[in-house]
């Protein structure tokens, strides 16, 4: 299962905080897949196959600090463990254009990850791609920064890092499946 953490699509789709959803939409486009709104999972869902293995895609359509509910519902329905989920999210610690794969436990202050961990209620390592968005100069501006759109240069760098992360993801899936 691959999840792009996000806030509701219509309001926040182009914001830095939703780069996780950008990743999942680009990945689905690569496989010519469309999303459907799925109320049962509080988001948009799709899937694709690699070597006869179904890879579920999810973009929650609820607020970031509630994304765990969406992820948990879909994972429970399809009997997917947290350790089998790749979560893509924005990361203030990385500059735009940088993406890093991580397999560990923890949220590093990210409210979406915090809610996923809390909802699953297990101390389990899981995969995540951290997509760099940079950090505002003033710490008091973090909320408005992540909920705003990147400038054109940042957007190009973020999209480039997402496309690179997608290639790495496909390589990983091809090896593991």
C-alpha positions in Angstrom: 0.0 0.0 0.0 1.3 3.5 -0.9 -0.2 6.5 0.9 0.4 10.2 0.1 -0.4 12.2 3.3 -2.6 15.2 2.5 -5.2 17.7 3.5 -8.5 17.8 1.7 -7.8 17.9 -2.1 -9.9 20.8 -3.3 -8.6 23.3 -0.8 -5.0 22.2 -0.3 -3.9 20.2 -3.3 -1.2 22.5 -4.5 0.3 23.3 -1.0 3.6 22.0 0.3 1.9 19.9 2.9 0.3 17.9 0.2 3.4 16.8 -1.7 2.7 13.2 -0.6 -0.5 13.3 -2.6 1.4 14.7 -5.6 3.6 11.6 -5.5 0.7 9.2 -5.5 -1.1 11.0 -8.3 2.1 11.0 -10.5 2.6 7.3 -9.7 -0.9 6.5 -10.7 -0.6 8.5 -13.9 2.5 6.5 -14.9 0.4 3.4 -14.7 -2.6 5.1 -16.4 -4.8 4.7 -13.3 -7.6 6.9 -12.2 -8.7 7.5 -8.6 -12.2 7.1 -7.2 -13.5 8.8 -4.1 -14.1 6.1 -1.5 -16.1 7.2 1.5 -15.2 4.0 3.3 -11.6 5.0 3.3 -12.1 8.7 3.7 -10.1 9.5 0.6 -9.3 8.7 -3.0 -8.2 5.2 -4.0 -6.7 3.3 -6.9 -4.3 0.4 -7.5 -1.9 -1.0 -10.0 -0.1 -4.4 -10.3 3.5 -5.3 -10.3 4.4 -8.9 -11.0 0.8 -10.0 -10.2 0.9 -8.1 -6.8 -1.8 -5.5 -6.3 -0.4 -2.2 -4.9 -3.1 -0.2 -3.3 -3.0 3.6 -3.5 -4.5 6.1 -1.1 -4.8 9.8 -0.8 -6.7 10.7 2.3 -9.3 13.5 1.8 -9.5 14.5 5.5 -7.3 16.9 7.4 -3.6 15.9 7.9 -3.9 15.4 11.6 -6.7 12.8 11.0 -4.9 10.9 8.1 -4.3 7.9 10.3 -8.0 7.1 10.3 -8.0 6.8 6.5 -4.8 4.8 6.3 -5.9 2.4 9.1 -9.3 1.8 7.5 -7.9 0.8 4.2 -5.1 -1.2 5.7 -7.5 -3.1 7.9 -9.9 -3.8 5.1 -7.1 -5.3 2.9 -5.2 -6.9 5.8 -2.1 -4.8 5.3 0.4 -4.3 8.1 1.9 -0.9 8.8 5.3 -2.4 8.0 4.0 -3.1 4.4 2.9 0.5 3.8 5.0 3.2 2.1 3.9 6.7 3.3 5.0 9.8 1.4 5.0 13.1 3.2 6.5 16.6 3.2 9.6 17.2 5.2 10.7 20.6 6.5 14.3 19.3 7.3 15.0 18.6 3.6 15.4 21.2 1.0 13.2 21.3 -2.1 14.6 18.8 -4.6 15.7 16.3 -2.0 13.8 13.0 -1.3 14.9 10.4 1.2 13.6 6.9 1.8 13.5 5.9 5.4 12.5 2.7 7.2 12.0 3.4 10.9 9.5 4.3 13.6 8.7 7.9 14.4 7.1 11.1 13.2 9.8 13.8 13.6 7.0 16.3 14.5 4.9 15.6 11.4 1.2 15.6 12.5 0.1 13.3 9.7 2.7 10.6 10.6 1.9 11.2 14.3 -1.7 10.3 13.7 -0.9 7.3 11.6 1.4 5.9 14.4 -1.2 6.7 17.0 -4.1 5.2 15.1 -2.2 1.9 14.4 -1.2 1.9 18.1 1.9 -0.2 17.4 5.6 0.6 17.7 6.4 -0.8 14.2 8.9 0.4 11.7 7.5 1.5 8.4 8.6 2.8 5.0 8.3 6.5 4.2 9.6 8.8 1.5 10.4 12.2 2.9 9.9 14.9 0.2 11.8 18.1 1.0 9.9 21.3 1.1 12.4 23.5 3.0 11.8 25.5 6.1 10.6 29.1 6.6 13.2 31.4 8.3 10.8 32.2 11.2 9.7 29.1 13.2 6.4 30.8 13.9 5.5 30.7 10.2 5.7 26.9 9.8 1.9 26.4 9.7 1.3 29.1 7.1 4.4 27.9 5.2 3.3 24.3 4.8 -0.2 25.3 3.9 1.0 27.7 1.1 2.0 26.9 -2.4 5.7 26.6 -3.3 7.1 29.2 -5.6 7.9 28.2 -9.2 11.5 27.2 -8.6 10.6 25.2 -5.4 7.7 23.5 -7.3 10.1 22.4 -10.1 12.6 21.0 -7.6 9.9 19.2 -5.6 8.4 17.6 -8.7 11.9 16.5 -9.8 12.5 14.9 -6.4 9.1 13.2 -6.6 9.8 11.7 -10.0 13.1 10.4 -8.7 11.4 8.9 -5.6 8.8 7.2 -7.9 11.6 5.6 -9.9 13.2 4.3 -6.6 9.8 3.1 -5.4 9.2 1.2 -8.6 12.6 -0.4 -8.4 12.0 -1.4 -4.8 8.6 -2.9 -5.6 10.0 -4.8 -8.6 12.7 -6.3 -6.4 10.4 -7.2 -3.5 7.4 -8.5 -5.5 
